[in-house]
Amino acid sequence: MTFHLEEELKKLPDQPGVYIMRDEKDAIIYIGKAVSLTKRVHQYFQASHNEGIKKAQMVRQIARFEYIVTDSEMEALVLECNLIKEHRPKYNTMLRDDKTYPYIKVTLGEDFPRVLFARQMKKDKSRYFGPYTSAGAVKDTIDLLNKLYGLRTCRRILPRDIGKERPCLNYHIKQCEAPCQAYISKEEYALHITQAIRFLNGEYQPIMQELKEKMMAASADMEFEKAAEYRDLLNSVKQVAQKQKITDANDEDRDVIGLAKEKEDAVVQVFFIRGGKLIGREHFYMKIAAEDEAEQILTAFIKQYYAGTPFIPKRIMLPAAIDEIEIIEEWLSKRRGQKTYIHIPRKGMKEKLVELASKNAGLILTQDKERIKREEGRTIGAVKEIAGLLELQGIVRIEAYDISNTSGFQSVGSMVVYEKGKPCRSDYRKFRLKTVSGPDDYASMHEVLTRRFEHGKLEREELKEKGLENDFGSFTKFPDLIMMDGGRGQVNIALQVLEELHLNIPVCGMVKDDNHRTRGLYYNNVEIPIDKSSEGFQLITRIQDEAHRFAIEYHRSLRSKGQVRSVLDEIPGIGPSRRKALMMRFPSLDAIRNADIEELADTPTMNHKSAKAVYQYFH
């Protein structure tokens, strides 16, 4: 699909996300993140914007771009890092490492777990949350959790060290329940840890409400320092609440599938999570029935997609249940060689990740509808506009013709076909002129049109005799409108041919001005002007250019093959010696054309068979 830069820039959403720049070979050359995709990507193509020579070189190589929408800038930042490490684009030089992003670690392997700050995820018994982009916010959140739930921060090994030392200062300021002194049981402490994990899982609304109430109460009591402390903690919680969905501590391979559908169109978006990190995505268009439900669409997609892909992940996450889930799981597990699970998350961050995939699918579907709408305006809408100008109805198939030659040498004709405003290239046809010598475009066009419609009528009769009159080939299908490259002269030639063959097809000419640019249509002896900004005018120009291009390319291909400058070479059985003998015997090509078989056979090197071949070629 052709990428129209200006149109795609208009469709960029004002949302956070990651943008991916590709060159003409579709290689990724740059990956970046943005708080607002529309503002950031637009900047690259503004003349006044300057980010240095390297970025300017990159912009010149951009052939197209794509993007992934996220729910927050934090998600965009970590997704950017993951994609850069995966694809290593040419113009991304500041590759960031995972240690830049902190995690919150809950040491569930201990009898009395702690909540700690960590720079790396390790495969241990601990549970990790994150990564996050603000180390300060993470530390504030850990302090908050320790204060709210009385969690220990010491490095004592419990229960081995219970009672060996006095409780620390945190116990005396009522910020720790002192499990080091057995002042709290293992079971009761575990409840505190469970509450902290719920907060980290996203159940932070109760805590935020409590902090807000404490802040307002402190302010009402004119304890402004304490109120400011609660305010800062509340802001830290809000920042951490935008927890990263893009990277997961589970460290497993997953495909996250989202779906968007409308009427008879659907888009399925697949996020590829490898090693716990989102490293890429792909979308797929599906043609569906209007009544198809999500379950049916997803079932069909999974069967078709995973039958062809070589990699099966451990887990597939879907927005809705599918039919025959047990059988499909068994089939996928057999293909993978290990157990594969199909999961429909109902809450938490996994559900939000599926929602994010569906959100991106919806954006693609909306853009595709807009593209189709624009395309219909350029095609079907343009045909309707032309039909309105000519006061015709039911125009579907348009044929256009052109002639190309070099001073009359090797004249060729082209026939291009447009159906519903789109080129139907399988029906294009080329003609080598047989009966015309010299640069006579009118005679050449008469021959091309005669051969085209005589051939079509003959094919129709043959099909009718076989009872196949409803079968149509490229010649048996007649156009609803013929468009000639020229004005009155070319139109009259076409009308003459149609009259000779007893056909009734509308013919109009595509008239050009003195600068060889299209200016209007010639129809029924009247030149009809056209608005040059209209889609109809643009379609006429495309048809005219296509007919001309097709004829020129055919003519050029013949010249490049080093063809001898004579139509006699196209006649079976006529080689260089016989061609030379004919040209010496007859004064011109017209004389050869008008000669009878006996005269041709009387030429040196010729016999009756070759003379008959020459005569039949011209007649």
Buried (B, 14 or more C-beta within 10 A) or exposed (E): EEEEEEEBBEBBBEBBBBBBBBBEEEEBBBBBBBBBBBEBBBBBEEEEEEEEEEBEEBBEBBBBBBBBBBBBBBBBBBBBBBBBBBBEBBBBEEEBEBEEBBBBBBBBEBBBBBBEEBBEBEEEEBBBBBBBBBEEBBBBBBBBBBBBBBBBBBEBEBBEEBEEEEBBEBBEEEBBBBBBBEBBEEEEBBEBBEBBBEBBBBEBEEBBEEBEEBBEEBBEEEBEEBBEBBBEBBEBBEBBBBBBBBBBBBBBBBBBBBBBBBEEBBBBBBBBBBEBBBBBBEBBEBEBEEEBEBBBBBBBBBBEBBEEEEEBBBBBBBBBEBEEBEEBBEBBBEBBEEEBBBEBBEEEBBBBBBBBBBBBBBBBBBBBEEBEEBBBBBBBBBBBBBBEBBEBEEBBBBBBBBBBBEEBBBBBBBBBBBBBBBBBEEBBBBBBBBBBBBBBBBBBBBBBBBBBBBBBBEBBEEBEEEEEEEEBEBBBBBBBBBBBBBBEEBBBBBBBBBEEBEBEBBBBBBBBEEEEEBBBBBBEEEEBEBEEEBBBBBBBBBBBBBBBBBBBBBBEEBEEEEBEEBBBEEBEEBEEEBBBBBBEBBEEBBEBBEBEBEBBBEBEBBEEEBBBBBBEBBE
